[in-house]
Amino acid sequence: MVDTKGRKMKPLMHRFCMLALAGWFICWGTASNLTAQEEAEEEPLRGICSRDSLENNWPDFQAGFYDLSHGAIQFLKNWRDPIRIEVFFGTWCSDSKREVPRFFQIIDEIQNPAFSYELFGLDRSKRDKEGRAEKYHIERVPTFIFLKNGMEIGRIVETPKVDLETDWANLLEHFQKTGLPMQLDEMLLRESLQVAFLWISTL
């Protein structure tokens, strides 16, 4: 007597084993990819980087599509004195993910060779490989530092007062009119007010 039932069961078992094995490989591959992705997300970019490298490896930092302020953009388009901008950011930081893409969009929009920039990725302790963040006393990110002839003329920290392009234009216009860095001018004003308050309190 021929065991036809057994013969039928063997191909079915073989097919089942092959499917189970394929499923295991798929699950293992997916888990490996997720682990690698999680590790990449947990490891912040640290040190000098190029825009291409940042945008290619961290899609959240690709140039944005914001509604930019027309007046500020025109001012920046017409600016002629060379300005260097040092951009400190964190790939882990939501404010950086908002402002750095806007910065790239502004750069693309104004197309002004008077502005050059360098990007520095910081870890969560606000430090980079080159020690540049420590040199500039970076405490919050993003921080945009504006330099003219190597001298800092102002910075935009974390969240702009109006928006990035307007604060940028205001900072340059302020320096153009006063010759003073915006932060220094504000500091002198605060000190003057403190002196005036102390003088009034003695009357």
ZAKE-813174 format. One record per residue: residue in three letters; z, y, x of N, C-alpha, C in turn. Coordinates in steps of 0.001 Angstrom, whole numbers. Layout:
N
- ALA;Z;Y;X;Z;Y;X;Z;Y;X
...
// end
This chain:
203
- MET;0;-1195;851;0;0;0;0;1255;894
- VAL;-881;2184;601;-1026;3402;1402;-109;4490;850
- ASP;657;5116;1771;1594;6183;1364;843;7522;1303
- THR;173;7754;173;-610;8998;4;297;10206;-126
- LYS;1494;9996;-640;2435;11102;-805;2864;11664;553
- GLY;3128;10739;1499;3532;11155;2846;2426;11906;3547
- ARG;1170;11426;3355;36;12095;3992;-125;13526;3478
- LYS;109;13711;2201;-23;15053;1620;1090;15984;2110
- MET;2273;15415;2340;3417;16239;2740;3277;16774;4156
- LYS;2635;16003;5053;2516;16427;6454;1756;17738;6615
- PRO;557;17898;5997;-134;19195;6118;670;20354;5538
- LEU;1390;20067;4442;2195;21118;3828;3329;21552;4751
- MET;3984;20568;5379;5068;20885;6310;4546;21646;7521
- HIS;3372;21221;8002;2763;21887;9158;2446;23350;8824
- ARG;1888;23564;7623;1547;24913;7195;2808;25771;7044
- PHE;3852;25171;6491;5110;25886;6302;5709;26314;7644
- CYS;5674;25391;8614;6218;25697;9945;5437;26820;10620
- MET;4110;26786;10475;3274;27821;11083;3568;29189;10470
- LEU;3716;29221;9138;4028;30478;8457;5399;31004;8874
- ALA;6372;30096;8985;7717;30501;9389;7715;31061;10806
- LEU;6948;30394;11692;6857;30850;13075;6191;32225;13157
- ALA;5113;32405;12381;4417;33699;12362;5341;34792;11838
- GLY;6098;34466;10793;7041;35434;10232;8102;35831;11234
- TRP;8558;34854;12032;9580;35149;13042;9041;36109;14095
- PHE;7792;35867;14545;7172;36739;15552;7003;38165;15020
- ILE;6595;38280;13747;6420;39605;13142;7751;40341;13076
- CYS;8789;39637;12630;10116;40260;12528;10642;40662;13898
- TRP;10422;39786;14892;10895;40072;16252;10185;41296;16822
- GLY;8865;41363;16584;8082;42502;17083;8495;43796;16416
- THR;8721;43747;15102;9152;44942;14367;10511;45421;14850
- ALA;11428;44472;15051;12767;44826;15530;12709;45450;16916
- SER;11841;44901;17776;11705;45443;19134;11167;46859;19100
- ASN;10157;47079;18237;9576;48420;18120;10591;49425;17603
- LEU;11383;49003;16608;12397;49895;16047;13455;50233;17087
- THR;13851;49209;17874;14850;49441;18921;14338;50428;19953
- ALA;13069;50246;20373;12468;51155;21358;12373;52565;20803
- GLN;12001;52670;19514;11884;53985;18879;13245;54665;18788
- GLU;14275;53883;18418;15620;54445;18315;16117;54928;19670
- GLU;15824;54129;20729;16243;54523;22071;15557;55807;22496
- ALA;14244;55923;22149;13489;57133;22503;14053;58349;21779
- GLU;14459;58150;20501;15010;59256;19727;16387;59665;20246
- GLU;17150;58680;20739;18486;58972;21224;18448;59640;22594
- GLU;17424;59368;23392;17326;59920;24741;16604;61258;24702
- PRO;17304;62376;24886;16651;63686;24794;15766;63971;25998
- LEU;14754;64765;25768;13907;65240;26858;14732;66201;27707
- ARG;14701;66001;29017;15573;66783;29905;14772;67278;31100
- GLY;14678;68601;31238;13970;69181;32371;12688;69877;31960
- ILE;11936;70322;32976;10673;71020;32736;9668;70066;32106
- CYS;8927;70560;31134;7883;69739;30522;6708;70627;30142
- SER;5570;69999;29923;4387;70731;29467;4342;70715;27943
- ARG;3597;71620;27390;3426;71654;25935;2752;70369;25456
- ASP;1708;69929;26160;992;68713;25758;1925;67516;25722
- SER;2738;67380;26762;3671;66260;26830;4674;66313;25683
- LEU;5184;67500;25398;6157;67655;24314;5533;67324;22966
- GLU;4358;67887;22688;3722;67670;21384;3272;66224;21207
- ASN;2823;65589;22285;2339;64208;22183;3469;63209;21992
- ASN;4599;63459;22635;5706;62504;22589;6762;62831;21543
- TRP;6744;64067;21079;7718;64500;20069;6957;65254;18975
- PRO;6379;64536;18023;5518;65157;16993;6177;66291;16217
- ASP;7504;66287;16121;8198;67373;15406;7974;68728;16066
- PHE;7507;68719;17317;7341;69965;18064;5892;70438;18130
- GLN;5020;69821;17365;3635;70297;17329;3571;71655;16640
- ALA;2592;72471;17063;2457;73836;16532;2530;73837;15012
- GLY;3273;74794;14470;3493;74842;13031;2405;75579;12275
- PHE;2607;75676;10970;1681;76391;10081;2492;77383;9249
- TYR;3148;78286;9953;4011;79267;9300;3201;80491;8858
- ASP;3753;81202;7899;3170;82470;7460;3727;83559;8371
- LEU;2982;83899;9418;3475;84814;10441;3386;86269;9989
- SER;4278;87095;10533;4309;88528;10217;3124;89228;10876
- HIS;2260;89816;10061;1018;90419;10561;1298;91561;11540
- GLY;2245;92433;11207;2543;93576;12064;3028;93153;13442
- ALA;3924;92177;13476;4451;91695;14752;3360;91028;15578
- ILE;2513;90255;14915;1421;89569;15617;464;90585;16237
- GLN;143;91634;15509;-748;92666;16049;-114;93353;17258
- PHE;1179;93623;17184;1884;94243;18309;1796;93343;19543
- LEU;2032;92051;19350;2000;91109;20476;585;90929;21019
- LYS;-405;90990;20142;-1800;90903;20595;-2159;92071;21507
- ASN;-1601;93245;21224;-1943;94461;21962;-1072;94698;23194
- TRP;-70;93854;23399;829;94045;24537;92;93753;25846
- ARG;347;94564;26892;-414;94426;28134;431;94086;29367
- ASP;1702;94460;29404;2519;94185;30591;2846;92691;30686
- PRO;2740;92102;31877;3042;90669;32025;4498;90351;31667
- ILE;4660;89373;30820;5993;88916;30403;6045;87397;30556
- ARG;7115;86926;31186;7310;85478;31294;8435;85072;30338
- ILE;8203;83987;29632;9183;83515;28650;9669;82129;29062
- GLU;10967;81978;29197;11550;80674;29504;12192;80155;28221
- VAL;11708;78995;27794;12112;78428;26502;13032;77239;26745
- PHE;14268;77339;26281;15246;76260;26399;15456;75652;25006
- PHE;15300;74356;24904;15359;73702;23591;15943;72302;23737
- GLY;16246;71691;22601;16696;70300;22583;15851;69498;21615
- THR;15354;68357;22058;14557;67515;21158;15416;66943;20035
- TRP;16712;67036;20179;17663;66541;19189;18097;67641;18211
- CYS;17633;68864;18427;18153;70046;17718;17227;70488;16585
- SER;17766;70626;15384;16956;71019;14220;16439;72450;14351
- ASP;17237;73347;14934;16775;74727;15138;15601;74769;16114
- SER;15667;73931;17141;14555;73852;18101;13299;73318;17432
- LYS;13463;72339;16556;12313;71758;15847;11674;72770;14899
- ARG;12430;73771;14510;11884;74818;13642;11233;75940;14454
- GLU;11896;76399;15508;11441;77598;16219;10400;77334;17310
- VAL;10482;76201;17996;9506;75933;19069;8095;75749;18509
- PRO;7889;74990;17412;6542;74943;16824;6054;76320;16376
- ARG;6958;77149;15891;6572;78517;15509;6153;79304;16752
- PHE;6876;79115;17847;6523;79774;19109;5108;79372;19543
- PHE;4802;78079;19471;3460;77612;19842;2394;78235;18932
- GLN;2705;78328;17645;1753;78935;16709;1513;80407;17056
- ILE;2574;81114;17425;2431;82528;17809;1559;82648;19057
- ILE;1834;81823;20051;1038;81829;21290;-434;81586;20981
- ASP;-703;80614;20106;-2093;80304;19734;-2734;81463;18977
- GLU;-1940;82129;18166;-2466;83206;17321;-2778;84462;18137
- ILE;-1889;84840;19045;-2085;86112;19752;-3087;85991;20902
- GLN;-3196;84792;21490;-4167;84575;22580;-4091;85689;23627
- ASN;-2874;85968;24092;-2666;87091;25011;-2219;86580;26381
- PRO;-3061;86720;27414;-2713;86226;28752;-1562;86978;29409
- ALA;-1124;88085;28800;34;88807;29352;1306;87973;29234
- PHE;1305;87009;28302;2477;86162;28092;2266;84792;28735
- SER;3197;84414;29593;3220;83055;30132;4584;82459;29796
- TYR;4689;81146;29806;5966;80547;29423;6183;79218;30135
- GLU;7435;78795;30157;7819;77508;30718;8841;76876;29781
- LEU;8732;75570;29615;9579;74846;28668;10625;74016;29409
- PHE;11863;74075;28927;12949;73308;29529;13677;72528;28435
- GLY;13603;71202;28492;14346;70372;27560;15778;70197;28045
- LEU;16738;70340;27132;18154;70218;27485;18790;69048;26759
- ASP;19796;68451;27391;20545;67405;26710;21585;68057;25794
- ARG;22413;67232;25188;23366;67772;24210;24469;68629;24841
- SER;24629;68514;26147;25604;69373;26836;24954;70665;27318
- LYS;23685;70903;26894;22908;72119;27235;22649;72222;28740
- ARG;22279;71089;29346;21973;71070;30771;20604;70435;30999
- ASP;19955;70829;32105;18655;70261;32467;18703;69806;33920
- LYS;17677;69093;34359;17652;68539;35716;17635;69625;36782
- GLU;16958;70712;36497;16760;71763;37502;17924;72754;37603
- GLY;18860;72689;36665;19988;73616;36684;19646;75011;36188
- ARG;18475;75144;35545;18051;76466;35068;18917;76933;33892
- ALA;19314;75999;33038;20141;76369;31881;21485;76929;32328
- GLU;22041;76339;33377;23317;76823;33903;23148;78213;34510
- LYS;22029;78428;35192;21749;79732;35808;21733;80840;34761
- TYR;21139;80541;33596;21016;81551;32544;22138;81470;31510
- HIS;23142;80627;31769;24307;80511;30879;23876;80191;29443
- ILE;23056;79165;29312;22588;78760;27985;23709;78037;27252
- GLU;24052;78526;26084;25113;77925;25277;24589;77349;23972
- ARG;23457;77885;23487;22881;77399;22228;21369;77259;22384
- VAL;20812;76363;21592;19354;76169;21627;18790;76289;20209
- PRO;17537;76750;20122;16700;77186;21239;17114;78571;21731
- THR;16850;78830;23004;17009;80167;23573;15702;80559;24248
- PHE;15166;81701;23854;13937;82240;24443;14338;83426;25321
- ILE;14116;83318;26623;14474;84390;27554;13207;85097;28011
- PHE;13200;86418;27889;12027;87229;28223;12274;87937;29554
- LEU;11353;87740;30503;11491;88283;31849;10324;89206;32174
- LYS;10641;90340;32769;9614;91263;33261;9901;91530;34732
- ASN;8942;91166;35580;9141;91279;37035;10406;90551;37481
- GLY;10667;89398;36847;11819;88585;37212;13135;89030;36616
- MET;13157;90147;35910;14387;90665;35309;14421;90343;33816
- GLU;15554;89859;33357;15686;89557;31929;15734;90848;31125
- ILE;14866;90933;30125;14861;92124;29270;15349;91801;27860
- GLY;15723;90560;27630;16256;90189;26327;16101;88707;26071
- ARG;16774;88249;25039;16653;86840;24651;16828;86699;23145
- ILE;16220;85665;22615;16374;85301;21204;17080;83956;21190
- VAL;18225;83889;20521;19072;82705;20580;19198;82045;19215
- GLU;18871;80776;19170;19088;79891;18026;18317;80323;16781
- THR;18847;81262;16023;18206;81698;14783;17841;83176;14877
- PRO;16562;83537;14769;16161;84949;14852;16805;85779;13746
- LYS;16951;87087;14008;17502;87984;12997;16536;88139;11826
- VAL;15239;88270;12133;14210;88376;11083;13371;87102;11110
- ASP;12478;87024;12052;11740;85807;12365;11365;85899;13835
- LEU;10870;84826;14409;10669;84779;15852;9709;85851;16346
- GLU;8563;86006;15667;7571;86978;16141;8060;88423;15984
- THR;8800;88703;14900;9315;90063;14690;10404;90402;15707
- ASP;11324;89463;15928;12364;89687;16938;11747;89857;18321
- TRP;10730;89084;18605;10012;89152;19880;9392;90545;20060
- ALA;8689;91005;19046;8055;92329;19098;9109;93437;19192
- ASN;10190;93316;18423;11252;94332;18452;11907;94420;19827
- LEU;12097;93264;20441;12705;93210;21768;11845;93957;22790
- LEU;10534;93704;22749;9616;94366;23683;9514;95861;23404
- GLU;9466;96210;22131;9364;97623;21765;10617;98381;22201
- HIS;11761;97746;22033;13030;98355;22450;13027;98618;23954
- PHE;12589;97637;24728;12554;97808;26183;11545;98880;26578
- GLN;10425;98899;25868;9377;99891;26142;9910;101313;25949
- LYS;10739;101507;24936;11257;102842;24614;12457;103250;25464
- THR;13339;102276;25780;14607;102614;26436;14672;102213;27903
- GLY;13860;101223;28286;13953;100699;29648;15168;99834;29864
- LEU;15900;99532;28778;17105;98711;28856;16895;97379;28150
- PRO;17429;96297;28725;17429;95032;27989;18189;95200;26680
- MET;17731;94553;25631;18348;94747;24319;19820;94368;24335
- GLN;20166;93233;24963;21560;92806;24983;22431;93794;25749
- LEU;21908;94327;26882;22674;95293;27663;22905;96561;26859
- ASP;21875;97016;26165;21991;98225;25356;23027;98035;24255
- GLU;23006;96863;23616;23975;96573;22565;25386;96509;23140
- MET;25525;95943;24354;26828;95848;24994;27377;97239;25306
- LEU;26507;98120;25844;26928;99488;26141;27348;100223;24873
- LEU;26625;99971;23781;26969;100599;22505;28334;100126;22029
- ARG;28593;98820;22133;29887;98285;21717;31020;98890;22549
- GLU;30782;98981;23882;31810;99551;24757;32068;101018;24418
- SER;30992;101761;24112;31139;103174;23739;31945;103308;22458
- LEU;31674;102434;21497;32407;102464;20230;33875;102122;20438
- GLN;34136;101150;21339;35521;100777;21622;36276;101938;22262
- VAL;35621;102628;23211;36242;103789;23864;36514;104886;22836
- ALA;35525;105133;21962;35682;106163;20929;36827;105814;19986
- PHE;36938;104536;19629;38003;104096;18730;39372;104296;19378
- LEU;39475;103946;20673;40746;104121;21382;41122;105598;21475
- TRP;40116;106443;21717;40364;107885;21821;40847;108448;20486
- ILE;40195;108024;19391;40584;108492;18054;41998;108033;17719
- SER;42345;106808;18124;43665;106261;17796;44799;106989;18510
- THR;44464;107723;19587;45506;108474;20312;45741;109857;19728
- LEU;44866;110288;18815;44997;111636;18241;46142;111693;17232
// end
